[in-house]
Amino acid sequence: MTNKSVTAAIVTYNRVDLLKESLSAVLNQTDYLNHVIVVNNKSTDETAEYLATVTDPRVIVYNSEENLGGAGGFNKAVRLFAEETQDDYVWLMDDDTIAEPDALKYLVDFITENDHVGFVNSVVRWGSRDGHPSWMNVPAPRGFTWQYHMNLANPGIEVVNSTFVSVLFSRKTVAMVGLPQKEYFIWGDDMEYTNRIADVNRGYTVLKSIVVHKSKENTMPGDIVREQDDSRLWRYNYEYRNRVLTARRVSKREWLRTVVNALRHDLRMVLFGGHVKYRWQKAKMIVSGTVRGIKFNPDIEYVAGLRDYDVRSINKLLRARYLSDPQAITTLDQDIDFIENYTYEDFLNKTPEADKYIAQIKAAQEAAKNTDTDKQ
């Protein structure tokens, strides 16, 4: 066990009974917990009254004057972690997340015992400890390298991103990638944020860390075709808008694939598929959300005094390597070596194309420094 400390953060809205259960489970963690931030998104039930009765000194309550949405709530939670505590890690979850007593211990043990880890998340079960996987919280394993940390006493599977149902990352990571995108409001902010982290250091699902997700239904993420609840339809407008920006921040190719898939596949399925409820409402959500997403590009926020301007992007690093020797055929082991041990400077003075590309990266980093200096 290390001497690291953790701030847990729960975002809640109108689910006071689940919040009580979630907060109790967090406060009963066996190791590492130092603070718990609860962001109350202007709940209209008894949430504020309940939180006023909580006397545990580890609990920090933020009663928002407006509903910030899940995205705004997590943005505020990470900001409070960075500004109001000195803890090493922040552990995010929704108010319907019930953590096993040792869930935090296994997350912290993994992230401290392994190098180049950007985030860790838990195995998420639906409804109960022995329930099915919570399908909306199953992250995709990274191709081929997912087994990289499987031979450990506390094993982890490498994944490409994570939901905010039990994910942990460090103060240093917040300095490198900034805050969650509050403008998403709801849905997709977790995917975008953990994509950002995984482009700096990789993410892992820690198999011994288990939480229960007590969501109302065990649905697939963003499955508009099978959606049966008309009260949830409005969320898909945000879902499709947010998907476009998340994809744009991965690559132009991914951005184009996402737009085409929404308009060619999803739209066609809701219009012409069998047994689709609310067909025309769903079609409107897909089109309007996707179109809005094309121009949607808010700035990433950073905590004042907590920003690393010289962050190395894995995708940009591998691009620089390719430009430095386009004819080279590298193995996966070599790519892992590049990711773990190389910097942009290692690919300088090889080709004019690589030098130009790296110069552009450095210029962008310097421009960010100057912009923030001007704002101070």
Secondary structure, DSSP 4 states (H G I P E B T S, - for coil): -----EEEEEEESS-HHHHHHHHHHHHT-SS-EEEEEEEE---SSSHHHHHHH---TTEEEEE-SS--HHHHHHHHHHHHHHHH---SEEEEEETTEEE-TTHHHHHHHHHHHSSSEEEEEEEEEESSTTS-B-GGG-PPBPTTGGGTB-SSSS-EEEES---SSSEEEEHHHHHHH----GGG-SSSHHHHHHHHHHTTSEEEEEEEEEEEE--SS-PPTT-TTT---GGGTTHHHHHHHHHHHHHHTT-HHHHHHHHHIIIIIIHHHHHHSTT-TTHHHHHHHHHHHHHHHHH--PPPP-BTTB--TTPPPHHHHHHHHHHH-TT----HHHHHHHHHH--GGGGTTS-HHHHHHHHHHHHHHHHHHHHHHHH-
